[in-house]
Amino acid sequence: MTETAGQELPETLYLPPSRARWVFSLVLSTIIVAVNLYMFLVYSVAGLGIMAAVIAIPGIAAAVQLIPGSAGLWLDRRGFTSRIFWTDRRREWKEITPILSSQTGLLQLVGYNRAGDAPNKPREVLPDTYGISANELAEIMNHWRDTAIKAG
């Protein structure tokens, strides 16, 4: 039975970053920066130039996430690795509690706790839902977690 549970999962599952989320963030940031720069140049309001520079930062961050290899989620039989800005964060299935999902307005989040943390509120949150809903991602990750833990 242990072998069957382990064989149910492929070696790895790769989920690419949500292109729609990052493109939306990039476009929105670009529009706001363009309007601020236009107003700064036409009306010479220094605060708008500074605001344009500040708002450009999330746009640059969104653009970076669109570069292949800079972001993603990899599930395997031992745990998962999330990557953002080419920096990997690895978690083992046995070290975390079940994955939780939540939605606040348009914002969908997927999070988890370390094994010893209080179970009511996720202390660590994934940076993306990888092109699927938060509920679907939590369901997929919990399936992998449960199957891997049962397989030992």
Salt bridges, closest charged atoms under 4 A:
GLU8 OE2 - HIS143 NE2 2.99
GLU11 OE2 - ARG77 NH1 3.21
ASP76 OD2 - ARG90 NH1 2.84
ASP88 OD1 - ARG83 NE 2.60
GLU92 OE2 - ARG78 NH2 3.64
GLU92 OE2 - ARG90 NE 3.15
ASP117 OD2 - ARG123 NE 3.68
GLU124 OE1 - ARG89 NH1 3.69
GLU124 OE1 - ARG91 NH2 2.92
GLU124 OE2 - ARG114 NE 3.04
ASP128 OD1 - ARG21 NH1 3.42
ASP146 OD1 - ARG145 NH1 3.50
